[in-house]
Amino acid sequence: MALVSADSRIAELLGELHQLIKQTQEERSRSEHNLVNIQKTHERMQTENKISPYYRTKLRGLYTTAKADAEAECNILRKALDKIAEIKSLLEERRIAAKIAGLYNDSEPPRKTMRRGVLMTLLQQSAMTLPLWIGKPGEKPPPLCGAIPAASDYVAKPGDKVAARVKAVDGDEQWILAEVVSYSHATNKYEVDDIDEEGKERHTLSRRRIIPLPQWKANPETDPEALFQKDQLVLALYPQTTCFYRALIHGPPTRPQDDYSVLFEDTSYADGYSPPLNVAQRYVVTCKETKKNRGRLSEEPRRPAQEDRSPHRSSPPQRSGLCGPAPNLLGLILAREVGLCKGGPGISVLQSCTPVM
């Protein structure tokens, strides 16, 4: 019944969204005439090479009308964005309900049968469709917008994606992309599923081992303070994997649709960093520090030398998370991606991490 109710509400919201889109177009068409009048008035003023009281009064009225028209269109667009957000929320609730009930439709098979290429495509789509925060004039970006962390009392909801610090069978630790299953207020612990191993392994983790992912993209043009800045230490999802590794921000986004450029820590390079790689805002989060590493991490990061960033080198970043630099991580990522990091062959090349309590 819950799934049927959600479908009915989604259909209703889609109808309302359609009407709002029509209203937006009508409002834009209505204001077009006024904008044309403004342009023609300026052309006449240039032709006559003077600004008479008549033109001043006329332009003041035209611009007042244009401002009101723009605000009306903006209000309609905000309502449309709210409808889209509600639709996405209902779709996510329906997916979670289907997951709990063990029901999957043809377009959303269980991840345990999902091919890696499909999973990577879905992660890219999730990053691309992350909504852009558009605040009102003077309004500051909220928590979980870009680089702004969650509030101290924030609790991630079921279905939310997070970076989770988990321990493998051999005791090694790493930050993985995971999905929240539940949160216990009694124990202050989360249950999360590895995004890459749904139905195979579930982790119970304290809040300190969870970092919520951004829920909005920050706009570099209007809210640059909500972005990580150059040389800042972060955890970033290594391309084509489901693991987070330590990296330095090489360059923040310059446009809303741009990604971060990051330098992953990698001991296979002479300067200790990989060439710049692009990572979406969705998958870049604050790098927490342990007491053991706080002094080292607080030092001014050493900038990689330009001449060492060969584009022909493609070895993966070194394993770190919160535990500091590790040996070259080619073995780690290969092990992770083929399922060897559960204690199988090749694990001896991995460096153990200091657990976060």
C-alpha positions as CSV (number, residue, x, y, z in Angstrom):
1,M,0.0,0.0,0.0
2,A,2.9,2.4,0.8
3,L,4.4,1.9,-2.6
4,V,1.0,2.5,-4.3
5,S,0.5,5.6,-2.2
6,A,3.9,6.9,-3.2
7,D,3.3,6.3,-6.9
8,S,0.0,8.2,-6.6
9,R,1.6,11.2,-4.9
10,I,4.5,11.2,-7.4
11,A,2.0,11.3,-10.3
12,E,0.2,14.2,-8.5
13,L,3.4,16.1,-8.0
14,L,4.5,15.6,-11.7
15,G,1.2,17.2,-12.7
16,E,1.8,20.2,-10.4
17,L,5.3,20.5,-11.7
18,H,4.0,20.5,-15.3
19,Q,1.7,23.4,-14.4
20,L,4.5,25.4,-12.8
21,I,6.7,25.0,-15.9
22,K,3.8,26.3,-18.0
23,Q,3.4,29.2,-15.6
24,T,7.1,30.0,-15.9
25,Q,7.0,30.1,-19.7
26,E,3.8,32.3,-19.5
27,E,5.5,34.7,-17.1
28,R,8.6,34.9,-19.2
29,S,6.6,35.6,-22.3
30,R,4.6,38.3,-20.5
31,S,7.8,40.0,-19.3
32,E,9.5,39.8,-22.7
33,H,7.5,42.8,-24.0
34,N,8.7,45.0,-21.1
35,L,12.4,44.0,-21.7
36,V,12.0,44.9,-25.4
37,N,10.7,48.3,-24.4
38,I,13.7,48.9,-22.1
39,Q,16.1,48.0,-25.0
40,K,14.3,50.4,-27.4
41,T,14.2,53.2,-24.9
42,H,18.0,52.9,-24.5
43,E,18.4,52.9,-28.3
44,R,16.4,56.1,-28.6
45,M,18.5,57.7,-25.8
46,Q,21.7,56.8,-27.6
47,T,20.3,58.2,-30.9
48,E,19.3,61.5,-29.3
49,N,22.4,61.5,-27.2
50,K,20.6,62.8,-24.1
51,I,18.8,61.7,-21.0
52,S,15.7,63.7,-20.6
53,P,13.4,63.7,-17.5
54,Y,10.9,61.8,-19.7
55,Y,13.3,59.0,-20.4
56,R,14.4,58.9,-16.7
57,T,10.8,58.5,-15.6
58,K,10.0,55.9,-18.3
59,L,13.0,53.8,-17.6
60,R,12.4,53.9,-13.8
61,G,8.9,52.5,-14.4
62,L,10.1,49.9,-16.9
63,Y,12.9,48.6,-14.6
64,T,10.5,48.5,-11.6
65,T,8.1,46.3,-13.7
66,A,11.0,44.1,-14.9
67,K,12.2,43.6,-11.3
68,A,8.7,42.5,-10.3
69,D,8.4,40.2,-13.3
70,A,11.8,38.6,-12.4
71,E,10.8,38.1,-8.8
72,A,7.5,36.5,-9.9
73,E,9.3,34.1,-12.2
74,C,11.9,33.3,-9.5
75,N,9.1,32.4,-7.1
76,I,7.6,30.0,-9.6
77,L,11.0,28.4,-10.2
78,R,11.6,27.9,-6.5
79,K,8.2,26.2,-6.2
80,A,9.1,24.0,-9.1
81,L,12.5,23.1,-7.4
82,D,10.6,22.2,-4.2
83,K,8.3,19.9,-6.2
84,I,11.4,18.2,-7.8
85,A,13.0,17.8,-4.4
86,E,9.8,16.2,-3.0
87,I,9.6,13.8,-6.0
88,K,13.2,12.7,-5.5
89,S,12.5,12.2,-1.8
90,L,9.5,10.0,-2.6
91,L,11.4,8.0,-5.2
92,E,14.1,7.4,-2.6
93,E,11.6,6.4,0.0
94,R,10.0,4.0,-2.5
95,R,13.4,2.5,-3.3
96,I,14.1,1.9,0.4
97,A,10.7,0.4,1.0
98,A,11.2,-1.9,-2.0
99,K,14.7,-2.9,-0.7
100,I,13.2,-3.8,2.7
101,A,10.4,-5.7,1.1
102,G,12.8,-7.5,-1.2
103,L,11.1,-6.1,-4.3
104,Y,13.0,-4.7,-7.3
105,N,11.8,-3.5,-10.6
106,D,13.6,-4.1,-13.9
107,S,15.3,-0.7,-13.8
108,E,16.5,-1.1,-10.2
109,P,17.9,-4.6,-9.7
110,P,19.6,-5.4,-6.4
111,R,23.2,-4.2,-6.2
112,K,24.5,-7.7,-5.5
113,T,23.7,-8.5,-9.2
114,M,24.7,-5.1,-10.5
115,R,27.7,-5.0,-12.9
116,R,30.5,-2.6,-11.9
117,G,30.1,-0.5,-15.0
118,V,26.4,0.1,-14.1
119,L,27.3,1.0,-10.5
120,M,29.9,3.5,-11.7
121,T,27.4,5.1,-14.1
122,L,24.8,5.4,-11.2
123,L,27.4,7.1,-9.0
124,Q,28.2,9.6,-11.8
125,Q,24.5,10.3,-12.3
126,S,24.1,10.8,-8.6
127,A,26.9,13.4,-8.6
128,M,25.5,15.2,-11.7
129,T,21.9,15.4,-10.4
130,L,22.9,16.6,-6.9
131,P,20.9,19.9,-6.6
132,L,22.6,23.2,-6.7
133,W,22.0,25.4,-3.6
134,I,20.2,28.5,-4.7
135,G,19.6,30.8,-1.7
136,K,17.7,34.0,-1.5
137,P,19.7,37.3,-1.4
138,G,21.8,37.4,1.8
139,E,20.9,33.8,2.7
140,K,23.9,31.6,3.7
141,P,24.4,28.1,2.5
142,P,23.1,25.4,4.9
143,P,25.1,22.5,6.4
144,L,25.9,19.8,3.9
145,C,26.1,22.3,1.1
146,G,29.5,21.7,-0.6
147,A,32.2,21.8,2.0
148,I,30.0,22.9,4.9
149,P,29.9,19.9,7.4
150,A,26.7,18.6,9.0
151,A,25.6,20.0,12.3
152,S,27.0,18.2,15.4
153,D,23.6,16.7,16.2
154,Y,22.8,15.7,12.6
155,V,21.6,12.1,12.1
156,A,21.7,10.8,8.5
157,K,18.5,9.2,7.3
158,P,18.0,5.7,5.9
159,G,19.1,5.8,2.2
160,D,21.6,8.6,2.7
161,K,25.0,8.1,1.2
162,V,28.0,8.5,3.5
163,A,31.7,7.9,3.8
164,A,32.2,5.1,6.3
165,R,35.4,4.0,8.0
166,V,35.2,0.2,8.2
167,K,37.5,-2.6,9.3
168,A,38.2,-5.6,7.2
169,V,38.6,-9.1,8.4
170,D,42.4,-8.7,8.7
171,G,42.0,-5.5,10.8
172,D,42.9,-3.1,8.0
173,E,40.7,0.0,7.8
174,Q,39.5,2.2,4.9
175,W,36.9,4.8,4.0
176,I,34.2,3.4,1.8
177,L,31.1,4.8,0.1
178,A,28.1,3.4,2.0
179,E,24.3,3.7,2.4
180,V,22.7,4.3,5.8
181,V,20.3,1.5,6.8
182,S,19.4,2.8,10.3
183,Y,20.5,4.7,13.3
184,S,20.1,3.8,17.0
185,H,19.7,6.7,19.4
186,A,20.2,4.2,22.3
187,T,23.7,3.2,21.1
188,N,24.6,6.2,18.9
189,K,25.5,3.8,16.2
190,Y,24.7,3.5,12.5
191,E,24.1,0.4,10.4
192,V,25.3,0.9,6.9
193,D,25.6,-1.2,3.8
194,D,28.7,-1.0,1.6
195,I,27.5,0.5,-1.7
196,D,29.5,-2.0,-3.6
197,E,28.4,-5.1,-1.6
198,E,24.8,-4.7,-0.9
199,G,23.3,-7.8,0.6
200,K,26.8,-9.2,1.4
201,E,28.0,-7.2,4.4
202,R,26.6,-4.7,6.8
203,H,28.6,-2.6,9.2
204,T,27.6,-1.2,12.6
205,L,29.6,2.0,13.2
206,S,29.8,4.8,15.7
207,R,29.0,8.4,14.6
208,R,32.7,9.3,14.5
209,R,33.2,6.7,11.7
210,I,30.5,8.3,9.5
211,I,30.8,11.4,7.3
212,P,27.6,12.5,5.6
213,L,28.0,13.4,1.9
214,P,26.9,16.8,0.6
215,Q,23.2,17.2,-0.1
216,W,23.7,20.3,-2.3
217,K,26.4,21.5,-4.6
218,A,27.8,24.9,-3.7
219,N,27.7,27.6,-6.4
220,P,31.3,28.9,-6.9
221,E,29.9,32.1,-8.4
222,T,27.7,33.0,-5.4
223,D,28.9,30.9,-2.5
224,P,32.7,30.3,-2.9
225,E,33.1,30.2,0.9
226,A,31.1,26.9,0.8
227,L,33.8,25.1,-1.2
228,F,37.1,23.5,-0.2
229,Q,40.0,25.8,-1.0
230,K,43.3,25.2,-2.8
231,D,45.7,23.0,-0.8
232,Q,43.1,21.9,1.7
233,L,43.3,18.3,2.9
234,V,40.2,16.2,2.1
235,L,38.9,12.7,1.6
236,A,37.9,12.2,-2.1
237,L,36.4,9.2,-3.9
238,Y,39.0,7.8,-6.3
239,P,37.6,7.7,-9.8
240,Q,36.0,4.4,-10.8
241,T,36.2,3.0,-7.3
242,T,34.0,3.1,-4.2
243,C,36.8,4.1,-1.7
244,F,37.8,7.5,-0.3
245,Y,41.5,8.5,-0.1
246,R,43.3,11.5,1.2
247,A,44.0,14.3,-1.3
248,L,44.9,17.9,-1.6
249,I,42.6,20.3,-3.4
250,H,44.5,21.3,-6.5
251,G,41.7,23.7,-7.6
252,P,38.1,24.2,-6.6
253,P,35.2,24.4,-9.1
254,T,34.9,27.7,-11.0
255,R,31.4,27.0,-12.4
256,P,28.4,25.2,-10.8
257,Q,28.8,22.2,-13.1
258,D,32.6,21.9,-12.5
259,D,34.3,19.3,-10.4
260,Y,37.2,19.6,-7.9
261,S,40.7,19.0,-9.2
262,V,42.5,17.0,-6.5
263,L,45.9,15.5,-6.0
264,F,45.8,12.1,-4.3
265,E,48.6,11.1,-1.9
266,D,50.7,8.5,-3.8
267,T,54.2,7.4,-2.9
268,S,54.8,6.1,-6.4
269,Y,55.4,9.7,-7.4
270,A,58.6,11.5,-6.5
271,D,56.6,14.3,-4.8
272,G,54.1,12.0,-3.1
273,Y,51.1,13.1,-5.1
274,S,49.3,11.9,-8.2
275,P,48.6,14.1,-11.2
276,P,45.4,16.2,-10.9
277,L,42.2,14.2,-11.1
278,N,38.6,15.4,-11.2
279,V,36.2,14.5,-8.4
280,A,32.6,15.7,-8.2
281,Q,31.5,17.8,-5.2
282,R,29.2,14.9,-4.1
283,Y,32.3,12.8,-3.3
284,V,34.6,15.2,-1.6
285,V,34.4,15.5,2.2
286,T,36.4,16.8,5.2
287,C,39.4,14.7,6.2
288,K,39.2,14.1,9.9
289,E,42.4,14.0,12.0
290,T,43.4,11.6,14.8
291,K,45.4,12.8,17.7
292,K,48.3,10.8,16.5
293,N,48.3,12.5,13.1
294,R,47.1,16.0,14.1
295,G,50.6,17.6,14.2
296,R,51.7,16.2,10.9
297,L,48.4,17.1,9.1
298,S,48.5,20.6,10.4
299,E,51.8,21.4,8.7
300,E,51.7,23.3,5.5
301,P,51.2,20.7,2.8
302,R,54.0,20.3,0.3
303,R,53.0,21.3,-3.1
304,P,53.6,18.7,-5.9
305,A,56.2,19.7,-8.5
306,Q,54.6,20.4,-11.9
307,E,57.3,18.5,-13.7
308,D,56.5,15.3,-11.8
309,R,52.8,15.1,-12.8
310,S,53.2,12.9,-15.8
311,P,49.8,12.3,-17.5
312,H,51.1,8.9,-18.6
313,R,51.3,7.6,-15.0
314,S,48.0,6.2,-13.8
315,S,48.8,4.4,-10.6
316,P,46.1,4.8,-7.9
317,P,46.4,6.9,-4.8
318,Q,48.1,5.5,-1.7
319,R,45.9,4.1,1.1
320,S,45.4,6.5,3.9
321,G,42.0,7.7,5.2
322,L,43.0,9.1,8.6
323,C,46.1,7.0,9.1
324,G,48.6,9.0,7.0
325,P,50.4,8.0,3.8
326,A,50.7,4.3,3.0
327,P,52.6,2.3,0.4
328,N,51.5,2.5,-3.3
329,L,47.9,1.4,-3.4
330,L,47.7,-0.3,-6.8
331,G,47.4,-3.6,-4.8
332,L,44.8,-2.0,-2.5
333,I,42.4,-0.8,-5.2
334,L,42.8,-4.0,-7.2
335,A,42.1,-6.0,-4.0
336,R,39.1,-3.8,-3.1
337,E,37.6,-4.0,-6.6
338,V,37.9,-7.8,-7.0
339,G,36.9,-8.6,-3.4
340,L,40.3,-9.5,-2.1
341,C,40.3,-7.0,0.7
342,K,38.2,-9.4,2.8
343,G,41.4,-11.3,3.7
344,G,42.3,-12.9,0.4
345,P,45.6,-12.9,-1.4
346,G,47.5,-9.7,-1.8
347,I,46.5,-8.2,1.5
348,S,50.0,-8.2,2.8
349,V,50.8,-5.2,0.7
350,L,48.3,-3.1,2.6
351,Q,49.3,-0.9,5.6
352,S,47.2,-1.1,8.7
353,C,45.5,2.0,9.9
354,T,45.0,3.3,13.4
355,P,41.3,2.9,14.3
356,V,39.2,6.0,15.2
357,M,37.5,5.4,18.5
